[in-house]
Amino acid sequence: MHKIFRCYAMQQDTNIVTKIIDNAVGIIKTAILKSQLNAAKAVNQEQLALYYGIGRYVSQNTRKGVWGQGALKSISEKLQKELPGLKGFSEANLRKMRTFYEEWCSLDSNSFVPTNELLPSDEKTAVETAKTTNGAVSFVPTNEIQDEIILPTRFSIPSDFPFSEFVNIGFTLHYAIVSKVKGLDQRKFYIQLAAESKLRVEDLEKAIAADLYSHRGKLPNNFQNTIPDALQAYRTMQMFKDSYMLDFINVEELFIRDKDRDEKFVENEIVHNVKNFIMTFGKDFTFVGNQYHLEKYGRVEFPDLLFFNRELNALVVVELKDTDFKTAYLGQLCGYLKILDDEVKKPHENPSIGIVLCKSTNQKFAEYVIQDYTRPMGVATYKTSDDMEDWMKRVLPSKEELQKLL
């Protein structure tokens, strides 16, 4: 008995030691990662300040005709000869630095509140400071033509400007924003998006090309609350639209030959068209099945459409409703997702995602009620040809013409 007790005690001691070690490793690892992150931020801030200063220098000398044509190419080539292995200072990149400065220098000329320091520096910059009525500071070169690189020590920016995110994203991300986005509010949005979601340049360019700024928040969803990885949440929001147009030719066909088809058959045909639509216009979707068989504790459920999305690495269940949105649909969908994650999802896959696809919805209400659900879901709507605007109907074949074609 004593031997058994000693073995148990030793096992308990071992468990305690293991927990202590795991805890210590976790604390030290967190400190290391935090330190590395802070070091990377400092390097990035210094690089941005350098590029901004060089951009100002290049702008002053090229825009006012001090340097002739071909000067940037010669400067770049000579720099690389004198500093072997130097990267990032090609002629094209010097032009990008000029753009970076010229697109953001306007912040200095507005009456904004005092801002954070961009780059700590003990050196005096060759500038004159002029305070506005509210205490903001702007910088004016002492000479009309710049003959040195002036690194900024302060930026005058609006109080709602995402400064922390601004200095923590890389120059390539910045250039993608300033070269493709013009409005200040839009730029602030993409800066925050790039920083918070840790986007790659390719992801950011896709978001800009898709005009995510204009479409943000249109699909009622809870992805940010239910998907811990910020990049995965962003990609999920990107994947789904707030409204889908069904294939109008197939929808019209439902009512051409047999007007007495029963409601169930019509519903199945609509489901089939929804499937075709998503397969045609979706990205990286693989069709798994419709009326997919799920079973748990003797209860059988049949979600309408089941897909797998390769980019999201997740199952996607789409539940079709030929009515206005109802809160009960979310509960039904949540149950499907629970069973899918427990019984169908592979260990390496991300949690399953659900989309309610209904005839219409009050987006604010759907956004409001969906936030209390713990599984990733969204609410989208669909339209058929009968819902299309008159100008679209005029350019499409009539039912009679379709019947002749068929």
N, C-alpha and C positions, 0 to 999 in steps of 0.2 A: 504493500500500500504506500509506504514511504517512498519507494522507488518510483512508482507511478506519479506521486505528487511532485517529486523532484523533476521528473521529465516534463510534467505540465508547467512547473514553475520556470524551467529553463526555456521552454517554448514561449511562455509569456514574456520572459526577459528578451528573447530574440525578437519577438514581435515589436516590443517597445523600442529596442535599439534600431530596428529597421525603420520604424516610423520616425525616430529622431533623425536618422541619417537622411531619409527621404525629405523630411522637412528642411534640413540644413541645405541639401542640394537644391531644393526649390528656391530657398531664399537667396543663395549665392548665385544661382542661374539667373534669377530675376534681376539681381544687382548688375551682373555682367551684361545682360541684354539691354538694361536701361542705360548703362554706361556707354555701350556701343552705339545705341540709338542717339544719345546726346552728342557723342563724338561725330557721328554722321551728320547730325543736324548742324553742328558748328561748321563742319567742312562745307556743307551745302550752302549755308548762309554766306560764308566767305567767298565761295565760288560765284554766287549770284551777285555779290557786291563787286567782285572783280569784273564780271561780265558787264554789269551795269556801267561801271566806270569806263571800261574799254569802249562800250557802246556809245557813251557820251563823247568820248575822245574821237572816235571814228566819225560820228555824226557831225560834230563841230567842224572837222577838217574836210569832210567829203561834201557836205551839203552846201558849204560856203565856197567851194571851189578851190580850197587851199591845195588839196591833192588832186592830181590829174587822173585821167582814165588809166586803169591798170595798176593803180597804186596799191590797192588791197592785195592783189595777187603777188606783187613784188614783196610787200611787207610780210605776207604769210610765208613765202618761200625762204626769205632771209631769216625769219624767226626760227624756222625749223632747222636751218643750217647752223645757227648759233646755239640752239638748244636742242641737240639731237634727242629724238624720242618724244619730243613735245607733241601732244595730241590735243585736238579740240580747237585749234587756231587756224583752220583752213580759211581760204577766202570766203567760202560760203558761211562758215561759222562767224566770221567777223561781221558779215552782213546781218546775220541773225542777232548778234549782240547789239548792233545798231538798232535793229527793229525793236528789240527788248527795251532798250533805253527810250526810244522815241514813243513807244506805246504807253510807257508808264511814267514818263517825266512830267506829264500833265498833272499828276497828283501833287507835285510841288507847288503848282501855281494856284491851287484852290485854298479857300479859307477853311481848313480842317483843324480838328483838335490836335494837340501834340501827340506824337506817336512813339512807338518803341524804337530802340536802336537797331539798325540793320547790321552794322559791323563795328564792334568796339575798336577804337583806334586812338593812339596817343598823338598821332601826327596831326598837325593843323592842315586843313584843306584850304586850297587857294580859292576860297569863296567868300562872298559877303552874305550875311544872314539878314533877312528882312522879316520882321514879325508882323503878322496881321492882327486885326483887332481882337481876335479870340486867342492869341498867343501861339498860333501855328507858326512853324518855321519853314521857309523855303530857301533854296540855294541858288545863287546867281554867280556864274564864273566871273573872276576879276578881270579877265581879258576877253575881248570879243571872240578871238580865236584861241582855242585851248592848245597849250603846248606841254601839257603833262596829264597823266592819268589821275583823275580825282575820284577817290573812292568815297561813296556816301557813308556818312555816319548816322544820318537820320533820314527818314522818309516822312513827309506830311501826308497822312492818309485819313479817310473818313473813319469815324468811330465804329462803324459797322463793317469795316473792311476786314476780311479774314487774314490778318497779318501773319499769325502763327503758321497757318497753312501755306501762305504765300512763300515764306522763307524755308519751308520744309519740303517743297516739291522740287524736283530737278529741273535743270534748264531746258531739257528737251520737252518736258511737259509744258513749261512756260511758253516755249516757242509755238507749240501746237495750239495753245490757247490764243496768244496774241496774233497769230497769223491767220486764224480761222474764225475768231469770235470778236465782234466789234463792241457790243454794248457792255458797259461796266457791270451791270447786274448779272448778265450772262457769264462774264468772265469770273466774277466772284463765285458763282454757282459751280463752274467747272474747276476752279481752284480748290474749293472745299471738297468737291466730289473726288478729285484726284488724290488729295491728301488723306481723306477719311477712308477711302476704299483702296488706297495704295495701288492705284491703277498703273498699268503699263501704258506706254505711249499709244500702242495699237488700240487698247481698250478706250482710252480717252478720245482718240480720233473717231472711233466708231460711235461713241456717245455724242460727239459734236455733229457728226454727219447725220445721225438719226434725230438731231435737234431734241435731245433729251430735256433740255431746259424748258422748252415749250410743252413737252408732253409729261413732265414730271408730275406725279401725284394723280394722274388721270385714272389709272387702274387702282381701284380700292384694294389694298393689300396690307398684310402685316409682316412682310418679309424682313424688314429691318429689326423687328422685335423677336422674330422666331428663328432667324438664321444668324448664328453667332459670328460667322466669318463675314466681314464687311464687304469683301470683294465678291463673295458668293451671293450675298444679298443684292448687291448692285447688278450682277449679271442676271439674276433671276428677274429683277424688275425690268431689265432690258429685254428679256426674252418674250414677254407677253404684252400684247396690245390691250387697250381698254375696250376696243370694239372690233368685231370681225364681220366681213361681208361674205355671205355664203355664195357658192357657185350659182349664179342666177339661172344658167341654162338648165341645170339639173333640177333646181327648185321649180322652174316653170313647167318642166316635164311632168311633175307630179299631177298637174291639173289639166293636162292636154288629152290624154287618152281615156282615163277612167275617173270620172268625177265622183264615183261612189266608193272609192277605196276607203276602207275603214281607217279610223283614227290611228290605230296602232301601226298600220303599215306606213302611213304618212310619217309618223314619228320616226320609224326606223329609217325611212328614206332621208329624212332631215339629218338624223345622226350620221348616216353614210356621207352626206354632203359636208357636214362639219368635219368629219374625218378627212375627206379629200381636201378641204380647204386648209386645214392645219398641216397636212402632209405636203401640200403644194407651197404654202407661204411661210411655214414655220422654218426654224433653223435647227438642224441636227436632231430632228425628231425621228424616232423609230417607232412604228406602230406595234403595240403589243397585242391589243385585242379590244373588242367592244362587248358590252355586257359580260365583263370579266368576272369569273367565278372566284369569290372570296368566301372563306368559311372560318368561323371561330366559335367554339363552344356549341356546335350544332346549329348555329345561325348562319344562313347563307345570304350574302349581299352581292349585288351585280352593278358596279359602277359602269356608267355608259361607255367611256373611252379611256383606255390606258395606253400611255406612251412612255418611252424612255428617251431622255434628252442627253446626248453625249457630252455636250459642253458643260451642262450642269451636273452631269453624272448622277442623275436622280430620276426616279419614276415620276411621271406627271399624270394625274387622274383628272379628267375633264367630265364634269357632270352637266348634262344639257337640260335646261328647263325652258319650256315654251310658254313661260309666263313672266310676270314681273318678279324681281328679286324678293325672296322671303328669308327671314333669319333662320328658319328651320333648315334651309339648304346648307348652311354652314355647319350645323350639327351633324347632318347626314354626311357631309364631305369629311368632317373631322374623324368620324368613325371609320370611313374608308381608309384614311391616311394611317390611322392607328393600326389597322389590320395589315395594311401593306407593309408598314415598317417592321411589324413583328413577324410576318409570315412570308413575305415576298422579297423584300429588299435584301441585297447582298451586303456582306460586312463592309466592303470597300466603297459602297455607294453612299451618297448623301441622303438625308431624310427626304421622303417623298413630298411632292408639292401638289396642291389641289387648286383647280380653277372651276368656279361656278360660271357656266356660260348660259345666260338667260336673255329673255327678250328685251327687257329694259330694267333700269335700276336708278334709284336715287343715290348718286355717287357719295354724297356727304354722309348719308345714313349708313350705307354699306361700309364706308371707311370707319365710321364710328363704332359699329357693332363688331367688326372683324378683329379689332385690337385685343379683345379679351380671349381670343383663341390662341392656343399654344403651338399649333401646327401651321406651317406656312401655307397660306391660302390667298387667293385673289378672286375678284368678281369682275367678269367681263360681259359684254353684251354682243349680240349678233343681229345682223339685218339680212333680209332676203330682198329679192328684186322688187317686191311690192312696197318695200320701205324706202326705195331709192328716190332721190329727188327727180323732179320732172325733167331737168336737163339731161340727166343720165339715161332716163327711160327713152328719151327721144333718139339717142344714138345707138340703142340696142334693138335687135330684131323684135318684132311683135310676136305674140303667141301663134298667130296664123303662120307667119314666116317660119317659126321654129318647127311647127307641125309639118310643114312641107319638107323642111330639112331632115326631119326625123323619118 
